[in-house]
Amino acid sequence: MNIYMKNLNKKTGLFFLLFILGLASSFNPDAGAATVAFTDVPAAHWAKSGIDTAVNKGYAEGYPGGLFMPDASVTRAEFIKMIVTATGQPVEASEGKWYESYVGAAEQAGLYATGDFANSEVEWNREITRQEMARIAARAAGLDTEIDDRWMYMTDKMNNIDYKWMYLAAKTGLISGLGAGKLGEKEHTTRAQAVAAVERVLTVLSGGKLKTDKYAISSAELAWHKTNVFTMMPEYFDYDGSWSPFGGREGQWREDKLTLNSKDGKYSATLHELVAIDLEDPNDPNLKNVPPLNTLKWSFGEYNNPGFPVSNYKKAYLVYWKSTVKNDDPDHYSSYDFARVNIDGIGDSHKPGRDKGILTIPASVHVKEYGDSPYYIIPKVGKEQLWSSVSISMQTSVRSNYYFVQEVLLSVSPHGD
């Protein structure tokens, strides 16, 4: 009896009765996709094609009564069986639990590691989360999931490993968000989602390219290492530069430097998130995290300049950050309640028109007066207007240079310098 029937017996006896009475689904797994018919998977269902394909390939099955139960949860063991079967991994017979042979095949193929979760019947029969599914799918698709040992000393990074897999899976198109950038990483995976993920793995393995969800990639990058600038601003940061403790260009972001301490120990600032919003995209999900654009103004702090409306300048990015600050010496450190962040190397500082509201380089954004908010507006410019180094840094908010300290969080070289 397969895993689906075992689960069926636990959940309800109705379908088993229907099966005994000969009322089970009449589809033929060896027939074409057009002959697959499930009463609970209408033609308009988002996963209809994938479900039909999965059943015809033999790595997914229906339930008695002509049902597929697309919204039912999948266990870890069930998903392992799906991915192992679909990718054609050799499976050796086992006299133990039904899933042990598939787990052994997955481990041999590098799809599962013993540290992923406890190897027990209880754990294998738990419903698999979307985050766990993404990790297995990323491995199955052959994505570069190697993590450099050098970062292990920095902070608690186990969560970052999970989110890096989530990021890689989203960036490749193996997973999509649940709308408005929601990852749903802790939510249980449905049968329809599992089939969709397996089919996408097979597409990648065959050399195909998948449609991606930019918002999901942005959310996964932000969850991975507290910024989304590589997803949202690739024209500025998708270059080689800083030493990368995480591997890949995205790993150039120095998460180990997100806390800045002054020389005398009386000032510290910790950056928790740095988020980029595309002002040309009215659907950017992070817009909900900032005040209405018509209440924001940008300026360079010139005397008597009330600022220019952000809402009038859409060809730009709005960058905001979340931080905490400790200031035990307000005589030497400015009393901002947010970290001081600088973004340099973008735009033409000599280009005229700033006094007329022409954005030529990154500018501070405020609500009531200059410097009152942790926001920047950054113009969209071509590569020819990028300096030899584009960087993001944190600095102490000082009243004199003696107390100045800077941490460079990211520095890339657009021109290969």
ZAVEXTI-633160 format. One record per residue: x, y negated, z negated of N, C-alpha, C in turn; residue number from 1. Coordinates in pm, whole numbers, plus 50000, padded with zeros to 5 digits. Layout:
<atoms>
X	Y	Z	X	Y	Z	X	Y	Z	NUM
...
</atoms>
This chain:
<atoms>
50085	50119	50000	50000	50000	50000	50089	49876	50000	1
50064	49781	50090	50153	49666	50098	50121	49563	49990	2
50206	49458	49987	50194	49357	49880	50061	49283	49886	3
50010	49264	50007	49885	49191	50019	49770	49269	49956	4
49770	49403	49977	49664	49483	49918	49679	49491	49767	5
49804	49493	49719	49826	49495	49575	49770	49369	49510	6
49799	49255	49571	49747	49130	49517	49596	49126	49527	7
49546	49183	49636	49403	49185	49656	49332	49259	49543	8
49388	49374	49502	49325	49452	49397	49322	49378	49266	9
49422	49289	49246	49427	49212	49122	49322	49101	49123	10
49298	49045	49241	49214	48926	49248	49066	48959	49262	11
49037	49062	49343	48895	49093	49365	48881	49232	49424	12
48773	49299	49392	48750	49430	49451	48661	49425	49573	13
48609	49308	49604	48515	49294	49714	48576	49332	49847	14
48695	49278	49873	48755	49301	50004	48793	49449	50022	15
48836	49512	49911	48869	49654	49919	48745	49737	49953	16
48633	49695	49893	48507	49763	49922	48472	49747	50069	17
48490	49626	50120	48461	49601	50261	48550	49687	50350	18
48674	49703	50306	48768	49784	50383	48721	49929	50388	19
48679	49982	50270	48632	50120	50263	48510	50138	50353	20
48427	50036	50359	48304	50045	50437	48329	50022	50586	21
48456	49998	50620	48488	49981	50761	48457	49843	50812	22
48447	49746	50723	48413	49611	50764	48535	49521	50771	23
48654	49578	50772	48776	49499	50777	48791	49435	50913	24
48890	49346	50920	48917	49274	51044	48951	49372	51156	25
48910	49338	51274	48931	49428	51387	49045	49384	51476	26
49127	49290	51430	49234	49243	51518	49340	49350	51535	27
49408	49345	51648	49513	49440	51680	49648	49370	51672	28
49736	49405	51577	49864	49337	51562	49951	49346	51684	29
49928	49444	51770	50011	49459	51888	49955	49382	52007	30
49839	49323	51992	49778	49251	52103	49832	49110	52110	31
49789	49034	52210	49835	48896	52225	49775	48807	52119	32
49834	48688	52103	49791	48596	51998	49645	48559	52013	33
49596	48559	52135	49458	48516	52158	49358	48612	52095	34
49398	48738	52066	49303	48835	52011	49296	48829	51859	35
49385	48753	51795	49383	48744	51649	49267	48655	51609	36
49181	48705	51521	49065	48626	51480	49044	48640	51330	37
49060	48528	51259	49034	48525	51117	48921	48427	51093	38
48822	48468	51018	48706	48383	50996	48739	48259	50914	39
48850	48264	50838	48886	48149	50756	48999	48067	50818	40
49032	48093	50944	49132	48013	51016	49068	47964	51146	41
48994	47855	51141	48928	47805	51262	49029	47755	51365	42
48984	47736	51485	49072	47694	51594	49142	47562	51563	43
49078	47477	51484	49135	47345	51455	49230	47347	51335	44
49249	47463	51272	49337	47469	51154	49480	47434	51194	45
49547	47355	51111	49680	47304	51146	49783	47416	51168	46
49763	47533	51102	49860	47642	51113	49809	47757	51199	47
49701	47736	51274	49639	47844	51352	49740	47914	51443	48
49814	47838	51520	49909	47898	51615	50016	47979	51543	49
50071	47922	51435	50176	47990	51360	50125	48118	51296	50
50003	48114	51243	49945	48234	51179	49926	48344	51283	51
49871	48308	51399	49853	48407	51505	49987	48469	51545	52
50087	48384	51560	50219	48432	51600	50280	48523	51494	53
50267	48483	51367	50324	48561	51257	50262	48699	51249	54
50131	48707	51268	50063	48836	51263	50105	48924	51380	55
50116	48864	51497	50158	48941	51614	50302	48988	51603	56
50387	48911	51537	50526	48951	51518	50541	49054	51407	57
50439	49063	51320	50440	49167	51220	50497	49130	51085	58
50528	49002	51062	50582	48968	50930	50476	48908	50838	59
50353	48897	50886	50241	48854	50803	50121	48939	50841	60
50031	48959	50746	49914	49042	50770	49790	48973	50718	61
49677	49015	50772	49551	48963	50724	49495	49048	50612	62
49387	49003	50554	49316	49077	50450	49192	49142	50510	63
49140	49244	50445	49013	49302	50491	48904	49196	50497	64
48809	49219	50586	48700	49124	50600	48731	49016	50701	65
48841	49032	50777	48875	48932	50878	48928	48804	50819	66
48995	48812	50704	49047	48694	50636	49199	48688	50641	67
49250	48566	50641	49394	48547	50627	49427	48478	50495	68
49332	48406	50440	49351	48330	50315	49469	48233	50328	69
49461	48138	50418	49573	48047	50443	49610	47959	50325	70
49513	47937	50236	49540	47848	50122	49579	47923	49995	71
49585	48056	50003	49628	48134	49887	49778	48118	49866	72
49821	48126	49743	49963	48109	49711	50043	48233	49751	73
50172	48211	49774	50265	48319	49809	50363	48337	49694	74
50393	48460	49660	50492	48484	49556	50633	48478	49615	75
50730	48471	49527	50869	48471	49571	50900	48597	49650	76
50852	48711	49600	50878	48838	49666	50814	48842	49805	77
50692	48793	49815	50623	48792	49944	50696	48706	50046	78
50744	48590	50002	50813	48503	50097	50946	48564	50140	79
51016	48627	50045	51141	48694	50080	51115	48803	50185	80
51008	48879	50165	50976	48984	50262	50948	48922	50399	81
50872	48812	50402	50840	48744	50528	50967	48703	50602	82
51056	48633	50531	51174	48577	50596	51272	48686	50639	83
51285	48790	50556	51374	48902	50589	51321	48977	50712	84
51191	49002	50714	51130	49074	50826	51138	48992	50955	85
51104	48865	50945	51100	48779	51063	51237	48760	51124	86
51340	48751	51041	51475	48727	51093	51550	48856	51125	87
51483	48969	51107	51540	49096	51148	51656	49144	51063	88
51654	49115	50934	51761	49163	50846	51746	49313	50821	89
51857	49387	50820	51847	49531	50792	51801	49556	50648	90
51704	49641	50633	51646	49670	50501	51667	49817	50469	91
51732	49843	50356	51756	49981	50313	51645	50024	50218	92
51606	50147	50230	51499	50200	50145	51540	50195	49999	93
51441	50169	49912	51466	50163	49769	51359	50242	49696	94
51399	50310	49588	51303	50385	49508	51245	50300	49395	95
51287	50175	49389	51237	50087	49283	51110	50015	49326	96
51094	49894	49280	50978	49814	49314	50976	49789	49465	97
50858	49765	49519	50842	49751	49664	50930	49641	49722	98
50957	49536	49642	51027	49420	49696	51179	49432	49687	99
51229	49530	49611	51373	49536	49584	51457	49553	49711	100
51407	49629	49806	51482	49649	49930	51492	49518	50008	101
51387	49437	50004	51388	49309	50075	51479	49208	50003	102
51476	49212	49871	51564	49125	49794	51710	49159	49823	103
51738	49291	49828	51875	49333	49858	51919	49286	49995	104
51828	49294	50092	51860	49247	50228	51881	49097	50230	105
51798	49024	50157	51811	48879	50151	51941	48836	50085	106
51978	48907	49979	52103	48876	49910	52223	48907	50000	107
52216	49016	50072	52324	49055	50162	52340	48951	50274	108
52230	48893	50317	52233	48795	50426	52259	48653	50376	109
52269	48636	50245	52295	48503	50190	52172	48415	50181	110
52053	48473	50188	51930	48396	50178	51887	48376	50033	111
51936	48463	49947	51902	48459	49805	52029	48480	49724	112
52043	48403	49618	52156	48419	49526	52102	48453	49389	113
52174	48534	49313	52123	48583	49185	52092	48470	49087	114
52153	48354	49105	52126	48243	49015	52003	48163	49049	115
51936	48197	49159	51818	48121	49201	51706	48128	49097	116
51680	48248	49048	51586	48269	48938	51610	48409	48883	117
51559	48434	48767	51584	48561	48699	51534	48678	48783	118
51615	48781	48791	51581	48898	48872	51499	48996	48789	119
51370	48967	48782	51280	49055	48707	51147	49061	48780	120
51069	49162	48749	50940	49178	48816	50850	49057	48791	121
50854	49007	48669	50771	48891	48636	50811	48772	48722	122
50942	48747	48735	50989	48632	48811	50961	48648	48960	123
50979	48767	49012	50955	48788	49156	50808	48776	49192	124
50722	48800	49097	50578	48788	49124	50522	48651	49092	125
50609	48558	49056	50565	48420	49036	50543	48354	49172	126
50449	48260	49177	50424	48188	49301	50544	48101	49335	127
50588	48106	49458	50706	48032	49499	50672	47884	49520	128
50757	47797	49472	50734	47654	49491	50785	47611	49629	129
50743	47494	49671	50789	47442	49800	50940	47416	49797	130
50991	47378	49682	51134	47355	49669	51213	47485	49684	131
51164	47591	49623	51229	47721	49636	51220	47772	49779	132
51106	47750	49842	51090	47790	49981	51188	47716	50071	133
51204	47586	50046	51296	47505	50128	51438	47555	50117	134
51478	47594	49998	51614	47645	49976	51638	47772	50057	135
51544	47866	50051	51558	47991	50124	51553	47966	50275	136
51462	47879	50318	51449	47848	50460	51575	47783	50514	137
51634	47693	50435	51757	47626	50478	51870	47726	50497	138
51879	47819	50405	51983	47923	50418	51955	48011	50540	139
51829	48050	50557	51793	48139	50667	51820	48074	50802	140
51804	47942	50809	51826	47870	50934	51974	47842	50959	141
52059	47879	50863	52202	47860	50881	52249	47718	50858	142
52172	47640	50780	52213	47502	50753	52331	47502	50658	143
52408	47394	50662	52527	47382	50577	52482	47346	50436	144
52470	47447	50351	52425	47424	50214	52539	47434	50113	145
52663	47438	50163	52776	47449	50071	52792	47320	49991	146
52811	47333	49863	52830	47220	49774	52974	47221	49726	147
53044	47110	49743	53184	47100	49702	53196	47104	49550	148
53285	47186	49498	53301	47201	49354	53346	47071	49287	149
53398	46976	49364	53453	46855	49302	53350	46771	49230	150
53222	46781	49273	53122	46696	49209	53070	46752	49079	151
53107	46876	49045	53047	46941	48929	53074	46867	48798	152
53186	46793	48792	53219	46727	48667	53142	46597	48646	153
53069	46551	48746	53016	46415	48740	52899	46400	48644	154
52788	46464	48676	52669	46456	48592	52596	46589	48602	155
52477	46595	48547	52397	46718	48557	52344	46729	48699	156
52404	46820	48778	52375	46821	48920	52291	46939	48967	157
52246	47026	48878	52169	47140	48925	52047	47093	49003	158
51980	46989	48954	51864	46935	49023	51903	46883	49160	159
52023	46825	49171	52068	46772	49298	52089	46882	49401	160
52132	47000	49356	52149	47111	49449	52014	47144	49512	161
51910	47158	49429	51778	47190	49481	51731	47083	49578	162
51752	46956	49545	51704	46850	49632	51790	46834	49756	163
51917	46874	49750	51995	46870	49874	51938	46970	49972	164
51900	47089	49926	51837	47185	50015	51706	47129	50069	165
51630	47062	49982	51503	47002	50025	51530	46898	50133	166
51636	46820	50113	51674	46716	50210	51715	46779	50342	167
51801	46881	50337	51845	46947	50459	51728	47009	50535	168
51637	47071	50460	51521	47133	50523	51430	47029	50588	169
51410	46916	50520	51326	46810	50577	51394	46746	50697	170
51524	46721	50685	51598	46655	50794	51598	46740	50920	171
51597	46871	50904	51597	46962	51018	51456	46988	51070	172
51355	46957	50988	51217	46981	51027	51160	47111	50977	173
51235	47182	50891	51184	47308	50836	51064	47286	50746	174
51061	47172	50679	50946	47136	50596	50902	46995	50630	175
50776	46967	50606	50722	46832	50620	50665	46790	50486	176
50637	46662	50473	50577	46614	50348	50428	46644	50345	177
50367	46612	50233	50224	46633	50215	50147	46503	50234	178
50208	46410	50308	50146	46281	50333	50211	46172	50252	179
50237	46056	50315	50294	45938	50250	50424	45969	50176	180
50504	46057	50234	50634	46086	50175	50632	46180	50057	181
50516	46235	50023	50507	46325	49908	50571	46459	49944	182
50668	46502	49862	50736	46629	49887	50659	46747	49830	183
50593	46728	49717	50521	46838	49652	50614	46951	49616	184
50737	46915	49575	50839	47017	49554	50805	47119	49446	185
50725	47079	49348	50690	47173	49241	50557	47244	49267	186
50492	47208	49375	50365	47271	49407	50388	47410	49465	187
50289	47495	49452	50301	47630	49504	50286	47629	49656	188
50358	47720	49720	50354	47734	49865	50234	47819	49905	189
50160	47774	50004	50046	47851	50053	50093	47947	50162	190
50007	48041	50195	50039	48136	50302	50058	48065	50435	191
49977	47964	50459	49990	47889	50584	50123	47814	50588	192
50161	47753	50477	50288	47681	50471	50405	47777	50488	193
50394	47894	50428	50502	47992	50437	50523	48037	50581	194
50413	48065	50649	50422	48107	50790	50482	47995	50874	195
50438	47872	50849	50491	47758	50926	50642	47745	50904	196
50687	47762	50780	50830	47751	50749	50908	47861	50820	197
50857	47982	50818	50928	48094	50882	50938	48070	51033	198
50830	48024	51095	50833	47998	51239	50933	47887	51273	199
50943	47790	51186	51040	47683	51211	51182	47733	51197	200
51205	47822	51101	51337	47884	51088	51374	47956	51217	201
51280	48032	51271	51305	48106	51394	51332	48012	51511	202
51264	47898	51513	51288	47800	51619	51430	47746	51611	203
51475	47714	51490	51612	47663	51472	51714	47769	51512	204
51691	47892	51469	51785	48000	51500	51795	48026	51651	205
51689	47995	51724	51690	48016	51869	51742	47895	51944	206
51788	47792	51869	51844	47674	51932	51745	47563	51958	207
51622	47577	51911	51522	47474	51933	51532	47360	51833	208
51463	47251	51865	51459	47135	51776	51318	47115	51726	209
51308	47070	51603	51179	47055	51539	51144	46908	51518	210
51016	46881	51516	50969	46748	51480	50993	46726	51331	211
51039	46607	51297	51069	46579	51156	50976	46474	51099	212
50965	46472	50969	50882	46377	50894	50976	46279	50825	213
50989	46160	50880	51084	46062	50827	51058	46029	50681	214
50932	46019	50646	50898	45985	50508	50940	46096	50412	215
50923	46221	50454	50965	46333	50370	51117	46335	50355	216
51188	46308	50464	51335	46304	50458	51379	46194	50363	217
51316	46077	50374	51349	45964	50287	51327	46000	50140	218
51213	46063	50111	51182	46101	49972	51280	46205	49921	219
51318	46300	50007	51411	46404	49965	51550	46347	49941	220
51592	46254	50027	51722	46191	50006	51724	46111	49876	221
51615	46041	49851	51605	45961	49729	51608	46052	49606	222
51539	46164	49612	51539	46259	49500	51676	46325	49486	223
51744	46345	49598	51875	46411	49597	51978	46327	49525	224
51998	46202	49569	52103	46124	49504	52071	45975	49491	225
51941	45946	49472	51897	45816	49424	51907	45702	49526	226
51914	45734	49652	51902	45632	49755	51849	45696	49882	227
51794	45614	49973	51745	45665	50101	51803	45586	50218	228
51916	45518	50197	51970	45429	50300	52017	45505	50424	229
52057	45631	50409	52103	45706	50526	51987	45744	50617	230
51871	45768	50556	51751	45797	50636	51693	45672	50697	231
51683	45565	50618	51613	45446	50662	51701	45347	50739	232
51832	45348	50715	51921	45250	50777	52042	45319	50841	233
52021	45419	50925	52134	45493	50981	52225	45409	51068	234
52172	45304	51130	52255	45219	51216	52361	45142	51138	235
52345	45137	51005	52443	45068	50920	52531	45164	50841	236
52480	45282	50809	52552	45367	50715	52587	45506	50768	237
52549	45538	50891	52581	45670	50945	52720	45670	51010	238
52818	45633	50930	52957	45629	50975	53045	45689	50866	239
53166	45728	50905	53261	45781	50808	53320	45666	50726	240
53354	45696	50603	53414	45594	50519	53460	45650	50387	241
53382	45626	50282	53421	45664	50146	53441	45814	50133	242
53525	45851	50036	53541	45991	50000	53405	46048	49962	243
53376	46167	50008	53244	46224	49989	53247	46342	49892	244
53199	46323	49769	53196	46434	49674	53088	46537	49705	245
52989	46502	49788	52879	46592	49817	52891	46658	49953	246
52981	46614	50038	52990	46667	50172	52894	46595	50265	247
52936	46575	50391	52851	46506	50487	52853	46356	50464	248
52808	46283	50563	52810	46137	50551	52718	46087	50440	249
52605	46157	50421	52515	46115	50313	52584	46124	50177	250
52677	46218	50166	52745	46239	50039	52848	46133	50006	251
52867	46036	50097	52959	45926	50069	52906	45833	49960	252
52776	45841	49937	52714	45762	49830	52768	45811	49697	253
52831	45721	49620	52901	45760	49498	52808	45761	49378	254
52736	45869	49364	52644	45879	49252	52717	45881	49119	255
52845	45920	49121	52922	45923	48998	52960	45783	48951	256
52931	45681	49032	52966	45544	48996	52843	45455	48972	257
52730	45516	48949	52607	45438	48935	52594	45367	48800	258
52686	45393	48710	52692	45316	48586	52818	45231	48586	259
52799	45103	48567	52910	45006	48567	52932	44956	48425	260
53056	44963	48375	53089	44916	48242	53191	44803	48250	261
53170	44701	48170	53263	44589	48166	53392	44628	48094	262
53496	44548	48108	53624	44577	48045	53615	44576	47893	263
53533	44487	47840	53524	44475	47694	53415	44563	47633	264
53342	44637	47717	53240	44727	47667	53112	44660	47622	265
53098	44530	47648	52980	44457	47601	52871	44444	47707	266
52901	44492	47826	52801	44487	47932	52806	44619	48011	267
52691	44672	48040	52683	44789	48127	52552	44784	48205	268
52556	44840	48323	52437	44846	48408	52434	44983	48475	269
52316	45042	48479	52299	45172	48545	52195	45158	48655	270
52234	45199	48775	52143	45196	48889	52071	45330	48898	271
51938	45327	48896	51859	45450	48898	51809	45483	49038	272
51780	45383	49117	51735	45403	49255	51770	45281	49338	273
51806	45305	49464	51823	45198	49561	51743	45239	49684	274
51636	45167	49713	51538	45210	49812	51528	45109	49925	275
51535	45158	50049	51521	45074	50168	51383	45093	50229	276
51321	44982	50267	51189	44982	50331	51202	44918	50468	277
51144	44980	50570	51143	44924	50705	51025	44827	50716	278
51054	44698	50727	50946	44599	50731	50867	44602	50862	279
50918	44671	50963	50842	44686	51087	50745	44803	51082	280
50747	44876	50972	50659	44992	50957	50557	44964	50846	281
50435	44927	50882	50334	44897	50780	50292	45018	50698	282
50331	45138	50744	50293	45260	50673	50405	45314	50583	283
50516	45243	50574	50625	45288	50488	50570	45309	50348	284
50577	45432	50295	50514	45461	50165	50574	45384	50049	285
50697	45334	50061	50759	45263	49951	50714	45117	49941	286
50636	45071	50038	50582	44935	50029	50494	44917	49906	287
50434	45027	49863	50346	45018	49745	50422	44988	49617	288
50555	45003	49621	50636	44983	49501	50689	44840	49485	289
50655	44753	49578	50700	44613	49569	50578	44522	49576	290
50591	44396	49531	50478	44304	49539	50436	44282	49685	291
50315	44233	49709	50273	44202	49846	50376	44113	49915	292
50406	44143	50041	50512	44070	50110	50485	43920	50119	293
50357	43882	50122	50327	43738	50133	50353	43662	50003	294
50392	43736	49897	50429	43670	49771	50581	43661	49754	295
50655	43719	49849	50801	43722	49838	50865	43621	49933	296
50976	43562	49889	51050	43466	49971	51198	43499	49965	297
51269	43466	50073	51413	43490	50076	51488	43359	50094	298
51606	43354	50039	51692	43236	50056	51833	43274	50013	299
51925	43181	50034	52064	43200	49992	52097	43117	49869	300
51992	43067	49803	52011	42992	49680	52047	42846	49698	301
52023	42793	49818	52055	42652	49841	51967	42562	49753	302
52023	42453	49712	51951	42358	49626	51827	42305	49698	303
51716	42304	49627	51589	42251	49678	51528	42334	49791	304
51580	42454	49813	51521	42540	49916	51425	42637	49848	305
51293	42621	49870	51196	42708	49804	51196	42850	49860	306
51262	42871	49972	51269	43003	50033	51174	43017	50150	307
51197	43123	50227	51117	43150	50346	51036	43278	50325	308
50911	43280	50372	50826	43399	50349	50882	43525	50412	309
50891	43628	50332	50937	43758	50382	50839	43812	50486	310
50711	43783	50467	50608	43834	50558	50623	43780	50699	311
50698	43672	50717	50719	43614	50850	50839	43676	50921	312
50911	43764	50852	51032	43818	50911	51027	43970	50902	313
50974	44033	51006	50953	44178	51003	51071	44258	51058	314
51153	44197	51140	51265	44271	51199	51379	44279	51097	315
51352	44352	50991	51447	44357	50879	51410	44472	50787	316
51499	44497	50693	51475	44594	50586	51462	44518	50455	317
51373	44566	50370	51366	44516	50233	51426	44625	50145	318
51525	44589	50066	51590	44684	49976	51560	44643	49832	319
51512	44737	49752	51489	44708	49611	51557	44816	49528	320
51582	44784	49403	51646	44883	49317	51589	44879	49176	321
51600	44995	49110	51559	45009	48971	51684	45030	48888	322
51693	44963	48776	51815	44971	48695	51784	44937	48550	323
51880	44966	48464	51875	44924	48325	52007	44854	48292	324
51998	44756	48202	52114	44673	48169	52128	44662	48018	325
52252	44668	47969	52283	44638	47829	52378	44518	47829	326
52338	44411	47762	52420	44289	47758	52435	44242	47615	327
52553	44267	47556	52578	44226	47418	52655	44095	47408	328
52677	44030	47522	52752	43905	47521	52697	43810	47628	329
52579	43751	47604	52516	43663	47704	52596	43536	47732	330
52696	43506	47649	52780	43390	47678	52870	43414	47799	331
52904	43539	47821	52993	43570	47932	52924	43645	48047	332
52810	43706	48018	52739	43782	48121	52599	43725	48139	333
52561	43701	48263	52431	43643	48293	52319	43733	48241	334
52209	43671	48206	52102	43744	48138	51999	43804	48233	335
52043	43852	48349	51950	43924	48437	51913	44056	48372	336
51787	44096	48389	51746	44224	48330	51756	44338	48432	337
51827	44313	48540	51852	44417	48640	51996	44409	48685	338
52045	44520	48739	52183	44526	48783	52206	44431	48900	339
52329	44385	48911	52366	44302	49025	52420	44392	49135	340
52351	44394	49248	52388	44477	49362	52421	44387	49480	341
52528	44418	49551	52566	44344	49670	52568	44436	49791	342
52520	44385	49904	52525	44456	50031	52600	44367	50129	343
52715	44412	50174	52803	44329	50255	52838	44395	50388	344
52877	44311	50484	52928	44361	50611	52827	44368	50723	345
52710	44306	50703	52603	44311	50803	52569	44169	50848	346
52563	44147	50977	52520	44018	51030	52634	43922	51056	347
52597	43801	51100	52691	43697	51137	52676	43580	51040	348
52773	43565	50951	52765	43460	50850	52786	43321	50909	349
52837	43314	51032	52860	43183	51095	52748	43142	51191	350
52655	43231	51212	52546	43200	51305	52455	43094	51245	351
52425	42988	51318	52342	42879	51264	52196	42919	51252	352
52122	42841	51176	51977	42857	51167	51927	42906	51034	353
52018	42934	50940	51970	42985	50811	51883	42884	50740	354
51915	42755	50757	51835	42652	50691	51698	42637	50755	355
51678	42700	50870	51549	42695	50939	51475	42829	50928	356
51523	42916	50843	51454	43043	50822	51495	43153	50918	357
51613	43142	50977	51665	43248	51063	51757	43336	50979	358
51720	43460	50964	51794	43552	50879	51915	43606	50956	359
52033	43572	50912	52154	43613	50983	52237	43716	50907	360
52226	43718	50775	52297	43813	50690	52204	43851	50574	361
52237	43954	50496	52152	43989	50381	52129	43871	50289	362
52006	43856	50243	51971	43743	50156	51891	43792	50037	363
51901	43720	49929	51827	43752	49807	51679	43721	49826	364
51594	43805	49769	51449	43787	49775	51398	43759	49635	365
51309	43661	49624	51257	43628	49491	51105	43613	49495	366
51046	43610	49376	50903	43589	49363	50875	43444	49329	367
50938	43392	49224	50915	43254	49182	51036	43165	49206	368
51154	43216	49174	51275	43136	49194	51392	43227	49230	369
51492	43168	49292	51605	43244	49342	51668	43329	49230	370
51690	43456	49261	51758	43544	49167	51671	43611	49063	371
51538	43600	49077	51453	43655	48971	51409	43799	48997	372
51450	43857	49109	51402	43991	49145	51513	44077	49204	373
51508	44207	49184	51608	44299	49238	51575	44342	49382	374
51571	44242	49471	51537	44269	49611	51636	44199	49703	375
51660	44262	49819	51736	44202	49928	51657	44218	50058	376
51672	44124	50147	51623	44141	50282	51745	44146	50374	377
51745	44244	50464	51862	44267	50549	51817	44266	50695	378
51874	44178	50777	51830	44171	50918	51870	44296	50995	379
51792	44329	51096	51828	44436	51187	51915	44377	51297	380
52040	44419	51301	52134	44366	51400	52204	44482	51471	381
52268	44451	51584	52341	44552	51659	52476	44581	51597	382
52540	44686	51645	52669	44727	51591	52774	44618	51605	383
52758	44535	51709	52856	44427	51729	52854	44324	51618	384
52746	44323	51539	52738	44229	51427	52766	44297	51292	385
52823	44416	51298	52867	44482	51175	53015	44456	51156	386
53055	44430	51033	53194	44400	51005	53275	44529	51008	387
53403	44516	50983	53490	44634	50983	53453	44730	50871	388
53389	44678	50766	53345	44761	50655	53205	44716	50612	389
53114	44811	50601	52979	44786	50549	52970	44854	50414	390
52933	44779	50311	52941	44836	50177	52823	44799	50089	391
52802	44881	49987	52707	44854	49880	52785	44866	49750	392
52773	44767	49665	52849	44768	49539	52766	44716	49424	393
52809	44751	49303	52754	44693	49180	52861	44604	49119	394
52819	44494	49060	52913	44400	49000	52860	44352	48866	395
52951	44319	48777	52908	44257	48651	52854	44118	48680	396
52747	44082	48611	52690	43947	48626	52768	43854	48533	397
52873	43793	48587	52966	43719	48502	52958	43569	48524	398
53004	43496	48423	53015	43350	48432	53159	43308	48460	399
53252	43404	48456	53392	43373	48491	53456	43497	48551	400
53557	43477	48636	53621	43589	48706	53693	43685	48611	401
53728	43638	48495	53802	43721	48400	53723	43847	48363	402
53590	43835	48360	53504	43945	48319	53447	44023	48439	403
53494	43990	48558	53439	44051	48677	53489	44195	48695	404
53393	44287	48717	53423	44427	48748	53331	44470	48862	405
53383	44548	48953	53302	44594	49067	53320	44744	49087	406
53209	44810	49120	53212	44950	49158	53156	44961	49299	407
53231	45017	49391	53184	45036	49529	53110	45170	49536	408
52983	45162	49569	52899	45282	49575	52904	45347	49713	409
52931	45266	49814	52934	45317	49951	53012	45217	50036	410
53103	45268	50117	53177	45184	50210	53206	45265	50335	411
53153	45220	50449	53172	45292	50575	53238	45200	50676	412
53291	45260	50782	53365	45185	50885	53296	45203	51019	413
53207	45112	51056	53131	45125	51181	53220	45127	51306	414
53335	45064	51299	53421	45054	51416	53541	45147	51407	415
53537	45240	51311	53643	45337	51298	53773	45282	51246	416
53767	45171	51175	53888	45110	51121	53940	45188	51002	417
</atoms>
